[in-house]
Amino acid sequence: MLLAAKILLTISSLGYSLIPFLFDSNKTHWFNPSWTPHARFHCVWQVMSYVYIAILALVLIWTAGDTAWPIWIAAILSVCAYGGFWTAVAMRPIYGGHLVDEVNGVPPFKLPILGLCDANVTLFTTAVIILMTGCALLGSAAFVVEEITQAAVILPTATAAF
């Protein structure tokens, strides 16, 4: 169960770091001539910050052993990254944002199923589901490890009393 949680949280971390790096480090974002130089600066800064945060998360996930708290920190980092995306989606009316840029940007993509969601919303909805599943498995695994650890402490004490 813990291994499955680590794998799902790894996928979650790659979702907010590697995917944006691959999709944004090109003429649609970093090198978009329609964007002001300062907007491109912020895009590179944001994407690279997520890459470095994900590297930290991956170290926490894969060096934690059976200890749950470092893995929870990695999960919280994912929550923060995806929370930033969903905040930007929700606040679009306030700052005039759009999910796609029709000029020199990524073309709109609608799912063939119902045609309701664009690529970003589809990707990040899937990533959040993966993250929530990983957290649920981590919670279950941490509970099992804690019970086994407590049993290991209680058992020798109880047998010594006899």
Biotite code that builds the C-alpha atoms (Angstrom):
import biotite.structure as struc

atoms = struc.array([
    struc.Atom([0.000, 0.000, 0.000], chain_id="A", res_id=1, res_name="MET", atom_name="CA", element="C"),
    struc.Atom([2.814, 2.413, 0.850], chain_id="A", res_id=2, res_name="LEU", atom_name="CA", element="C"),
    struc.Atom([4.598, 1.627, -2.420], chain_id="A", res_id=3, res_name="LEU", atom_name="CA", element="C"),
    struc.Atom([1.413, 2.337, -4.384], chain_id="A", res_id=4, res_name="ALA", atom_name="CA", element="C"),
    struc.Atom([1.048, 5.667, -2.534], chain_id="A", res_id=5, res_name="ALA", atom_name="CA", element="C"),
    struc.Atom([4.656, 6.573, -3.357], chain_id="A", res_id=6, res_name="LYS", atom_name="CA", element="C"),
    struc.Atom([4.120, 5.767, -7.043], chain_id="A", res_id=7, res_name="ILE", atom_name="CA", element="C"),
    struc.Atom([0.914, 7.806, -7.246], chain_id="A", res_id=8, res_name="LEU", atom_name="CA", element="C"),
    struc.Atom([2.501, 10.750, -5.433], chain_id="A", res_id=9, res_name="LEU", atom_name="CA", element="C"),
    struc.Atom([5.461, 10.528, -7.815], chain_id="A", res_id=10, res_name="THR", atom_name="CA", element="C"),
    struc.Atom([3.065, 10.752, -10.759], chain_id="A", res_id=11, res_name="ILE", atom_name="CA", element="C"),
    struc.Atom([1.349, 13.681, -9.046], chain_id="A", res_id=12, res_name="SER", atom_name="CA", element="C"),
    struc.Atom([4.685, 15.470, -8.595], chain_id="A", res_id=13, res_name="SER", atom_name="CA", element="C"),
    struc.Atom([5.610, 14.910, -12.228], chain_id="A", res_id=14, res_name="LEU", atom_name="CA", element="C"),
    struc.Atom([2.201, 16.237, -13.245], chain_id="A", res_id=15, res_name="GLY", atom_name="CA", element="C"),
    struc.Atom([2.845, 19.700, -11.810], chain_id="A", res_id=16, res_name="TYR", atom_name="CA", element="C"),
    struc.Atom([6.512, 19.847, -12.845], chain_id="A", res_id=17, res_name="SER", atom_name="CA", element="C"),
    struc.Atom([7.582, 17.762, -15.823], chain_id="A", res_id=18, res_name="LEU", atom_name="CA", element="C"),
    struc.Atom([4.363, 18.186, -17.819], chain_id="A", res_id=19, res_name="ILE", atom_name="CA", element="C"),
    struc.Atom([4.357, 22.029, -17.594], chain_id="A", res_id=20, res_name="PRO", atom_name="CA", element="C"),
    struc.Atom([8.086, 22.056, -18.343], chain_id="A", res_id=21, res_name="PHE", atom_name="CA", element="C"),
    struc.Atom([7.549, 20.006, -21.506], chain_id="A", res_id=22, res_name="LEU", atom_name="CA", element="C"),
    struc.Atom([4.476, 21.935, -22.642], chain_id="A", res_id=23, res_name="PHE", atom_name="CA", element="C"),
    struc.Atom([5.563, 25.479, -21.684], chain_id="A", res_id=24, res_name="ASP", atom_name="CA", element="C"),
    struc.Atom([9.272, 25.631, -22.600], chain_id="A", res_id=25, res_name="SER", atom_name="CA", element="C"),
    struc.Atom([8.564, 26.475, -26.218], chain_id="A", res_id=26, res_name="ASN", atom_name="CA", element="C"),
    struc.Atom([7.082, 29.165, -28.480], chain_id="A", res_id=27, res_name="LYS", atom_name="CA", element="C"),
    struc.Atom([3.635, 28.888, -26.874], chain_id="A", res_id=28, res_name="THR", atom_name="CA", element="C"),
    struc.Atom([4.859, 30.191, -23.497], chain_id="A", res_id=29, res_name="HIS", atom_name="CA", element="C"),
    struc.Atom([8.536, 30.865, -22.746], chain_id="A", res_id=30, res_name="TRP", atom_name="CA", element="C"),
    struc.Atom([9.338, 32.090, -26.260], chain_id="A", res_id=31, res_name="PHE", atom_name="CA", element="C"),
    struc.Atom([5.917, 33.466, -27.218], chain_id="A", res_id=32, res_name="ASN", atom_name="CA", element="C"),
    struc.Atom([6.560, 36.726, -29.124], chain_id="A", res_id=33, res_name="PRO", atom_name="CA", element="C"),
    struc.Atom([3.094, 38.011, -28.159], chain_id="A", res_id=34, res_name="SER", atom_name="CA", element="C"),
    struc.Atom([3.923, 37.938, -24.464], chain_id="A", res_id=35, res_name="TRP", atom_name="CA", element="C"),
    struc.Atom([5.809, 40.746, -22.797], chain_id="A", res_id=36, res_name="THR", atom_name="CA", element="C"),
    struc.Atom([9.332, 39.849, -21.662], chain_id="A", res_id=37, res_name="PRO", atom_name="CA", element="C"),
    struc.Atom([8.238, 40.203, -18.044], chain_id="A", res_id=38, res_name="HIS", atom_name="CA", element="C"),
    struc.Atom([5.317, 37.770, -18.537], chain_id="A", res_id=39, res_name="ALA", atom_name="CA", element="C"),
    struc.Atom([7.749, 35.245, -20.078], chain_id="A", res_id=40, res_name="ARG", atom_name="CA", element="C"),
    struc.Atom([10.065, 35.777, -17.091], chain_id="A", res_id=41, res_name="PHE", atom_name="CA", element="C"),
    struc.Atom([7.219, 34.915, -14.696], chain_id="A", res_id=42, res_name="HIS", atom_name="CA", element="C"),
    struc.Atom([6.320, 31.814, -16.702], chain_id="A", res_id=43, res_name="CYS", atom_name="CA", element="C"),
    struc.Atom([9.896, 30.483, -16.619], chain_id="A", res_id=44, res_name="VAL", atom_name="CA", element="C"),
    struc.Atom([10.148, 31.327, -12.924], chain_id="A", res_id=45, res_name="TRP", atom_name="CA", element="C"),
    struc.Atom([6.894, 29.524, -12.103], chain_id="A", res_id=46, res_name="GLN", atom_name="CA", element="C"),
    struc.Atom([7.637, 26.417, -14.151], chain_id="A", res_id=47, res_name="VAL", atom_name="CA", element="C"),
    struc.Atom([11.195, 26.065, -12.881], chain_id="A", res_id=48, res_name="MET", atom_name="CA", element="C"),
    struc.Atom([10.067, 26.623, -9.278], chain_id="A", res_id=49, res_name="SER", atom_name="CA", element="C"),
    struc.Atom([7.666, 23.707, -9.675], chain_id="A", res_id=50, res_name="TYR", atom_name="CA", element="C"),
    struc.Atom([10.449, 21.568, -11.156], chain_id="A", res_id=51, res_name="VAL", atom_name="CA", element="C"),
    struc.Atom([12.683, 22.229, -8.139], chain_id="A", res_id=52, res_name="TYR", atom_name="CA", element="C"),
    struc.Atom([9.812, 21.716, -5.670], chain_id="A", res_id=53, res_name="ILE", atom_name="CA", element="C"),
    struc.Atom([9.005, 18.392, -7.367], chain_id="A", res_id=54, res_name="ALA", atom_name="CA", element="C"),
    struc.Atom([12.653, 17.302, -7.069], chain_id="A", res_id=55, res_name="ILE", atom_name="CA", element="C"),
    struc.Atom([12.399, 17.958, -3.326], chain_id="A", res_id=56, res_name="LEU", atom_name="CA", element="C"),
    struc.Atom([9.095, 16.053, -3.208], chain_id="A", res_id=57, res_name="ALA", atom_name="CA", element="C"),
    struc.Atom([10.616, 13.072, -5.013], chain_id="A", res_id=58, res_name="LEU", atom_name="CA", element="C"),
    struc.Atom([13.550, 12.994, -2.586], chain_id="A", res_id=59, res_name="VAL", atom_name="CA", element="C"),
    struc.Atom([11.096, 13.083, 0.335], chain_id="A", res_id=60, res_name="LEU", atom_name="CA", element="C"),
    struc.Atom([8.967, 10.318, -1.193], chain_id="A", res_id=61, res_name="ILE", atom_name="CA", element="C"),
    struc.Atom([11.766, 7.919, -2.075], chain_id="A", res_id=62, res_name="TRP", atom_name="CA", element="C"),
    struc.Atom([14.068, 8.427, 0.940], chain_id="A", res_id=63, res_name="THR", atom_name="CA", element="C"),
    struc.Atom([11.319, 8.216, 3.580], chain_id="A", res_id=64, res_name="ALA", atom_name="CA", element="C"),
    struc.Atom([11.358, 4.445, 3.914], chain_id="A", res_id=65, res_name="GLY", atom_name="CA", element="C"),
    struc.Atom([8.348, 3.500, 6.049], chain_id="A", res_id=66, res_name="ASP", atom_name="CA", element="C"),
    struc.Atom([8.157, 6.938, 7.670], chain_id="A", res_id=67, res_name="THR", atom_name="CA", element="C"),
    struc.Atom([4.970, 8.673, 6.546], chain_id="A", res_id=68, res_name="ALA", atom_name="CA", element="C"),
    struc.Atom([5.545, 12.322, 7.470], chain_id="A", res_id=69, res_name="TRP", atom_name="CA", element="C"),
    struc.Atom([8.105, 13.143, 4.708], chain_id="A", res_id=70, res_name="PRO", atom_name="CA", element="C"),
    struc.Atom([5.717, 11.621, 2.179], chain_id="A", res_id=71, res_name="ILE", atom_name="CA", element="C"),
    struc.Atom([2.873, 13.741, 3.568], chain_id="A", res_id=72, res_name="TRP", atom_name="CA", element="C"),
    struc.Atom([5.030, 16.840, 3.044], chain_id="A", res_id=73, res_name="ILE", atom_name="CA", element="C"),
    struc.Atom([5.497, 15.793, -0.599], chain_id="A", res_id=74, res_name="ALA", atom_name="CA", element="C"),
    struc.Atom([1.729, 15.324, -0.893], chain_id="A", res_id=75, res_name="ALA", atom_name="CA", element="C"),
    struc.Atom([1.127, 18.787, 0.586], chain_id="A", res_id=76, res_name="ILE", atom_name="CA", element="C"),
    struc.Atom([3.544, 20.273, -1.961], chain_id="A", res_id=77, res_name="LEU", atom_name="CA", element="C"),
    struc.Atom([1.377, 18.711, -4.686], chain_id="A", res_id=78, res_name="SER", atom_name="CA", element="C"),
    struc.Atom([-1.754, 20.132, -3.067], chain_id="A", res_id=79, res_name="VAL", atom_name="CA", element="C"),
    struc.Atom([-0.131, 23.580, -3.097], chain_id="A", res_id=80, res_name="CYS", atom_name="CA", element="C"),
    struc.Atom([0.872, 23.332, -6.766], chain_id="A", res_id=81, res_name="ALA", atom_name="CA", element="C"),
    struc.Atom([-2.524, 22.092, -7.932], chain_id="A", res_id=82, res_name="TYR", atom_name="CA", element="C"),
    struc.Atom([-4.257, 24.531, -5.576], chain_id="A", res_id=83, res_name="GLY", atom_name="CA", element="C"),
    struc.Atom([-2.455, 27.360, -7.358], chain_id="A", res_id=84, res_name="GLY", atom_name="CA", element="C"),
    struc.Atom([-3.759, 26.107, -10.710], chain_id="A", res_id=85, res_name="PHE", atom_name="CA", element="C"),
    struc.Atom([-7.357, 25.823, -9.492], chain_id="A", res_id=86, res_name="TRP", atom_name="CA", element="C"),
    struc.Atom([-7.146, 29.249, -7.847], chain_id="A", res_id=87, res_name="THR", atom_name="CA", element="C"),
    struc.Atom([-6.017, 30.726, -11.171], chain_id="A", res_id=88, res_name="ALA", atom_name="CA", element="C"),
    struc.Atom([-8.909, 28.956, -12.926], chain_id="A", res_id=89, res_name="VAL", atom_name="CA", element="C"),
    struc.Atom([-11.445, 30.242, -10.404], chain_id="A", res_id=90, res_name="ALA", atom_name="CA", element="C"),
    struc.Atom([-10.077, 33.814, -10.460], chain_id="A", res_id=91, res_name="MET", atom_name="CA", element="C"),
    struc.Atom([-10.079, 34.202, -14.275], chain_id="A", res_id=92, res_name="ARG", atom_name="CA", element="C"),
    struc.Atom([-13.023, 36.624, -14.241], chain_id="A", res_id=93, res_name="PRO", atom_name="CA", element="C"),
    struc.Atom([-11.182, 38.870, -11.782], chain_id="A", res_id=94, res_name="ILE", atom_name="CA", element="C"),
    struc.Atom([-7.918, 39.183, -13.721], chain_id="A", res_id=95, res_name="TYR", atom_name="CA", element="C"),
    struc.Atom([-9.218, 38.528, -17.257], chain_id="A", res_id=96, res_name="GLY", atom_name="CA", element="C"),
    struc.Atom([-7.443, 35.207, -17.699], chain_id="A", res_id=97, res_name="GLY", atom_name="CA", element="C"),
    struc.Atom([-8.126, 32.490, -20.248], chain_id="A", res_id=98, res_name="HIS", atom_name="CA", element="C"),
    struc.Atom([-7.302, 28.787, -20.296], chain_id="A", res_id=99, res_name="LEU", atom_name="CA", element="C"),
    struc.Atom([-5.817, 29.076, -23.794], chain_id="A", res_id=100, res_name="VAL", atom_name="CA", element="C"),
    struc.Atom([-4.143, 31.839, -25.774], chain_id="A", res_id=101, res_name="ASP", atom_name="CA", element="C"),
    struc.Atom([-5.534, 32.101, -29.283], chain_id="A", res_id=102, res_name="GLU", atom_name="CA", element="C"),
    struc.Atom([-2.524, 34.152, -30.479], chain_id="A", res_id=103, res_name="VAL", atom_name="CA", element="C"),
    struc.Atom([0.697, 32.111, -30.713], chain_id="A", res_id=104, res_name="ASN", atom_name="CA", element="C"),
    struc.Atom([-0.484, 29.898, -27.878], chain_id="A", res_id=105, res_name="GLY", atom_name="CA", element="C"),
    struc.Atom([-1.619, 26.351, -27.389], chain_id="A", res_id=106, res_name="VAL", atom_name="CA", element="C"),
    struc.Atom([-4.703, 25.819, -29.525], chain_id="A", res_id=107, res_name="PRO", atom_name="CA", element="C"),
    struc.Atom([-7.925, 25.027, -27.681], chain_id="A", res_id=108, res_name="PRO", atom_name="CA", element="C"),
    struc.Atom([-8.451, 21.328, -27.089], chain_id="A", res_id=109, res_name="PHE", atom_name="CA", element="C"),
    struc.Atom([-11.825, 19.856, -26.264], chain_id="A", res_id=110, res_name="LYS", atom_name="CA", element="C"),
    struc.Atom([-12.264, 16.277, -25.175], chain_id="A", res_id=111, res_name="LEU", atom_name="CA", element="C"),
    struc.Atom([-14.176, 14.202, -27.677], chain_id="A", res_id=112, res_name="PRO", atom_name="CA", element="C"),
    struc.Atom([-16.259, 13.024, -24.707], chain_id="A", res_id=113, res_name="ILE", atom_name="CA", element="C"),
    struc.Atom([-18.914, 15.712, -24.248], chain_id="A", res_id=114, res_name="LEU", atom_name="CA", element="C"),
    struc.Atom([-16.444, 18.360, -25.503], chain_id="A", res_id=115, res_name="GLY", atom_name="CA", element="C"),
    struc.Atom([-16.621, 20.186, -22.194], chain_id="A", res_id=116, res_name="LEU", atom_name="CA", element="C"),
    struc.Atom([-13.090, 20.390, -20.819], chain_id="A", res_id=117, res_name="CYS", atom_name="CA", element="C"),
    struc.Atom([-9.917, 21.866, -22.181], chain_id="A", res_id=118, res_name="ASP", atom_name="CA", element="C"),
    struc.Atom([-6.555, 20.119, -21.999], chain_id="A", res_id=119, res_name="ALA", atom_name="CA", element="C"),
    struc.Atom([-5.338, 21.878, -18.817], chain_id="A", res_id=120, res_name="ASN", atom_name="CA", element="C"),
    struc.Atom([-8.503, 21.205, -16.856], chain_id="A", res_id=121, res_name="VAL", atom_name="CA", element="C"),
    struc.Atom([-8.561, 17.590, -18.048], chain_id="A", res_id=122, res_name="THR", atom_name="CA", element="C"),
    struc.Atom([-4.896, 17.012, -17.148], chain_id="A", res_id=123, res_name="LEU", atom_name="CA", element="C"),
    struc.Atom([-5.070, 18.666, -13.746], chain_id="A", res_id=124, res_name="PHE", atom_name="CA", element="C"),
    struc.Atom([-8.392, 17.054, -12.815], chain_id="A", res_id=125, res_name="THR", atom_name="CA", element="C"),
    struc.Atom([-6.802, 13.684, -13.527], chain_id="A", res_id=126, res_name="THR", atom_name="CA", element="C"),
    struc.Atom([-3.698, 14.677, -11.557], chain_id="A", res_id=127, res_name="ALA", atom_name="CA", element="C"),
    struc.Atom([-5.774, 15.723, -8.532], chain_id="A", res_id=128, res_name="VAL", atom_name="CA", element="C"),
    struc.Atom([-7.631, 12.401, -8.614], chain_id="A", res_id=129, res_name="ILE", atom_name="CA", element="C"),
    struc.Atom([-4.257, 10.612, -8.665], chain_id="A", res_id=130, res_name="ILE", atom_name="CA", element="C"),
    struc.Atom([-3.065, 12.826, -5.790], chain_id="A", res_id=131, res_name="LEU", atom_name="CA", element="C"),
    struc.Atom([-6.187, 12.138, -3.706], chain_id="A", res_id=132, res_name="MET", atom_name="CA", element="C"),
    struc.Atom([-5.866, 8.401, -4.320], chain_id="A", res_id=133, res_name="THR", atom_name="CA", element="C"),
    struc.Atom([-2.193, 8.520, -3.306], chain_id="A", res_id=134, res_name="GLY", atom_name="CA", element="C"),
    struc.Atom([-3.110, 10.410, -0.124], chain_id="A", res_id=135, res_name="CYS", atom_name="CA", element="C"),
    struc.Atom([-5.824, 7.888, 0.719], chain_id="A", res_id=136, res_name="ALA", atom_name="CA", element="C"),
    struc.Atom([-3.370, 5.016, 0.256], chain_id="A", res_id=137, res_name="LEU", atom_name="CA", element="C"),
    struc.Atom([-0.723, 6.875, 2.251], chain_id="A", res_id=138, res_name="LEU", atom_name="CA", element="C"),
    struc.Atom([-3.192, 7.415, 5.083], chain_id="A", res_id=139, res_name="GLY", atom_name="CA", element="C"),
    struc.Atom([-4.119, 3.730, 5.074], chain_id="A", res_id=140, res_name="SER", atom_name="CA", element="C"),
    struc.Atom([-0.485, 2.617, 4.865], chain_id="A", res_id=141, res_name="ALA", atom_name="CA", element="C"),
    struc.Atom([0.584, 4.976, 7.644], chain_id="A", res_id=142, res_name="ALA", atom_name="CA", element="C"),
    struc.Atom([-2.224, 3.659, 9.829], chain_id="A", res_id=143, res_name="PHE", atom_name="CA", element="C"),
    struc.Atom([-1.148, 0.052, 9.218], chain_id="A", res_id=144, res_name="VAL", atom_name="CA", element="C"),
    struc.Atom([2.533, 0.844, 9.891], chain_id="A", res_id=145, res_name="VAL", atom_name="CA", element="C"),
    struc.Atom([1.596, 2.704, 13.088], chain_id="A", res_id=146, res_name="GLU", atom_name="CA", element="C"),
    struc.Atom([-0.521, -0.211, 14.340], chain_id="A", res_id=147, res_name="GLU", atom_name="CA", element="C"),
    struc.Atom([2.242, -2.725, 13.584], chain_id="A", res_id=148, res_name="ILE", atom_name="CA", element="C"),
    struc.Atom([4.791, -0.495, 15.331], chain_id="A", res_id=149, res_name="THR", atom_name="CA", element="C"),
    struc.Atom([2.565, -0.100, 18.391], chain_id="A", res_id=150, res_name="GLN", atom_name="CA", element="C"),
    struc.Atom([1.945, -3.845, 18.478], chain_id="A", res_id=151, res_name="ALA", atom_name="CA", element="C"),
    struc.Atom([5.686, -4.474, 18.341], chain_id="A", res_id=152, res_name="ALA", atom_name="CA", element="C"),
    struc.Atom([6.192, -2.160, 21.323], chain_id="A", res_id=153, res_name="VAL", atom_name="CA", element="C"),
    struc.Atom([3.236, -3.484, 23.336], chain_id="A", res_id=154, res_name="ILE", atom_name="CA", element="C"),
    struc.Atom([3.869, -7.196, 22.691], chain_id="A", res_id=155, res_name="LEU", atom_name="CA", element="C"),
    struc.Atom([7.331, -7.436, 24.293], chain_id="A", res_id=156, res_name="PRO", atom_name="CA", element="C"),
    struc.Atom([6.136, -5.364, 27.258], chain_id="A", res_id=157, res_name="THR", atom_name="CA", element="C"),
    struc.Atom([3.046, -7.537, 27.723], chain_id="A", res_id=158, res_name="ALA", atom_name="CA", element="C"),
    struc.Atom([4.995, -10.815, 27.508], chain_id="A", res_id=159, res_name="THR", atom_name="CA", element="C"),
    struc.Atom([7.623, -9.540, 29.942], chain_id="A", res_id=160, res_name="ALA", atom_name="CA", element="C"),
    struc.Atom([4.890, -9.051, 32.545], chain_id="A", res_id=161, res_name="ALA", atom_name="CA", element="C"),
    struc.Atom([4.095, -12.783, 32.482], chain_id="A", res_id=162, res_name="PHE", atom_name="CA", element="C"),
])
